[in-house]
Amino acid sequence: MKTSAVSAFVAALAATSICSAPAEAQPQPQAGTAWRGCCGVTPWPHGGGMMGGGGMMRGGMMGGSSDRHHVAMMGGVPAPYTNLTNPLPQGAATIKHGAAVYAANCTSCHGTTGLGDGEAARALSPRPASLAWLSNMPISRWDAFMYWSVAEGGEQFNSGMPAFKDSLSKDDIWAVIGYIQAHLPAAKASR
């Protein structure tokens, strides 16, 4: 009898915790922003599990991005970014543009394959986020989260990621986001 009462209490507590997050704090899928099937890339490469093949011990699943992820999931992104969606067309030209922006601005820390293992990453703590892992997570489809991450950088999370809002154009930021959301296709081609 006690076991069923405890089970009922745990189930009620879990339901309350799951349902208590405000709806606006949760990423909402937006039509046309998932880059599904763009350039021959599948929308969700099943396999590798939650660890993305690298495991937590190899620099962690998310590098230094877990704090940002937590803030976004619990309270959403800051107001200036809340309703942003990628205005660029989902196609090869945008992905090519994004690959060029990535190569020029992201590779030194995130590495050519997006694993957070670029030359500059060795000196950074926390380590740069694994964009290869992130590109497979649903939160990477949340355009507002991605734009906020790139535009504001990681200073508020004690990360070495620079803010790109003053050094890259909006189109450059959106293009690199599209490239990440397309699972870093140039990196896969180079393997």
C-alpha positions in Angstrom: 0.0 0.0 0.0 2.8 2.4 0.9 4.5 1.7 -2.4 1.5 2.8 -4.5 1.1 6.0 -2.4 4.8 6.8 -2.9 4.5 6.1 -6.6 1.4 8.3 -6.9 3.2 11.1 -5.1 6.3 10.8 -7.3 4.1 10.8 -10.4 2.2 13.9 -9.3 5.4 15.7 -8.4 7.0 14.9 -11.8 3.8 16.0 -13.6 3.8 19.3 -11.7 7.5 19.9 -12.5 7.1 19.1 -16.1 4.0 21.2 -16.6 5.1 24.2 -14.5 7.5 25.7 -16.9 5.9 28.7 -18.7 5.0 28.0 -22.3 7.0 31.0 -23.5 10.1 29.6 -21.9 10.0 26.6 -24.1 11.3 26.7 -27.7 8.4 26.7 -30.1 9.0 25.0 -33.5 8.5 27.5 -36.3 7.5 26.5 -39.8 10.2 26.8 -42.3 13.1 27.2 -39.9 14.3 23.6 -39.4 16.4 23.4 -42.6 14.9 19.9 -43.0 16.4 18.1 -46.0 18.4 21.1 -47.2 21.2 20.3 -49.5 20.7 16.6 -49.0 21.1 16.7 -45.2 18.7 14.6 -43.1 16.8 16.5 -40.4 17.9 14.2 -37.5 20.8 11.8 -37.9 19.7 9.1 -35.5 22.6 7.3 -33.8 25.5 8.3 -31.6 23.1 8.7 -28.7 22.8 11.7 -26.4 26.6 11.9 -26.2 27.0 12.4 -29.9 29.7 9.7 -30.0 32.2 11.8 -27.9 30.9 11.2 -24.4 30.8 13.6 -21.6 34.4 13.0 -20.6 35.7 14.3 -24.0 35.2 18.0 -23.3 31.6 17.5 -22.2 28.5 17.2 -24.3 27.9 20.9 -24.6 31.3 22.5 -23.9 30.5 25.9 -22.2 27.0 26.2 -23.6 25.0 24.3 -20.9 24.5 27.5 -18.8 23.0 29.3 -21.8 20.8 26.3 -22.6 19.6 26.2 -19.1 18.8 30.0 -19.0 16.9 29.7 -22.3 14.9 26.7 -21.3 13.9 28.2 -18.0 13.2 31.7 -19.0 13.5 32.1 -22.8 15.9 34.3 -24.7 16.3 38.0 -24.0 13.5 40.2 -25.4 15.4 41.6 -28.4 15.8 38.1 -29.7 12.5 36.4 -28.7 10.7 36.4 -32.0 13.6 36.2 -34.5 13.4 33.7 -37.3 16.0 33.1 -40.1 15.0 35.3 -43.0 17.5 33.7 -45.4 16.3 31.2 -48.0 17.0 27.6 -47.1 19.3 26.4 -49.8 22.8 25.7 -51.0 23.8 29.4 -51.4 23.0 30.2 -47.8 24.8 27.0 -46.6 27.9 28.0 -48.7 27.8 31.5 -47.3 27.5 30.1 -43.8 30.4 27.7 -44.4 32.6 30.6 -45.4 31.5 32.6 -42.3 32.2 29.6 -40.1 35.6 29.0 -41.6 36.6 32.6 -41.0 35.1 33.2 -37.6 34.4 29.9 -35.8 37.0 27.3 -36.8 39.7 28.5 -34.5 37.7 27.6 -31.4 35.0 25.2 -32.6 37.3 23.3 -35.0 36.7 22.4 -38.7 34.3 19.6 -37.7 32.5 21.6 -35.0 33.7 19.4 -32.1 35.0 22.4 -30.0 38.6 21.2 -30.7 40.0 24.1 -32.7 43.6 25.4 -32.1 42.4 28.2 -29.8 40.2 25.8 -27.8 43.1 24.4 -25.9 43.5 27.6 -23.9 39.8 28.1 -23.2 37.9 27.1 -20.1 35.1 26.3 -20.4 35.8 24.5 -23.7 33.9 25.8 -26.7 30.6 24.1 -27.4 30.5 21.1 -29.6 28.5 22.5 -32.5 28.4 19.1 -34.1 26.5 17.8 -31.1 24.4 21.0 -30.9 23.4 20.7 -34.5 21.7 17.4 -33.7 19.7 18.8 -30.8 16.2 20.3 -31.1 17.3 23.6 -29.4 19.5 24.3 -32.5 16.3 24.6 -34.5 15.2 27.5 -32.2 16.3 30.4 -34.4 16.0 33.0 -31.5 18.3 30.9 -29.3 20.9 30.4 -32.0 20.9 34.1 -33.0 21.2 35.2 -29.3 24.1 32.8 -28.9 26.1 34.1 -31.8 25.2 37.7 -31.5 25.9 38.1 -27.7 28.7 35.5 -27.3 29.5 34.0 -24.0 30.6 36.8 -21.7 27.5 36.5 -19.4 28.2 32.8 -19.0 32.0 33.2 -18.3 32.8 31.8 -21.7 35.4 33.1 -24.1 33.1 33.1 -27.1 33.1 36.6 -28.5 29.9 38.6 -29.3 29.5 38.8 -33.1 26.7 41.3 -33.3 29.1 44.2 -34.0 31.6 42.3 -36.2 29.3 40.2 -38.5 26.3 41.4 -40.5 22.9 40.0 -39.7 23.0 38.0 -42.9 26.4 36.5 -41.9 25.0 35.5 -38.5 21.9 33.9 -40.1 24.0 32.1 -42.7 26.3 30.6 -40.1 23.3 29.5 -38.1 21.8 27.9 -41.2 25.1 26.1 -41.7 25.1 24.8 -38.1 21.4 23.8 -38.4 22.3 21.9 -41.6 24.7 19.8 -39.5 27.9 21.5 -40.7 27.9 19.8 -44.2 31.4 21.1 -45.3 32.9 19.5 -42.2 31.3 16.2 -43.0 32.6 16.4 -46.6 36.1 16.9 -45.3 36.2 13.8 -43.1 
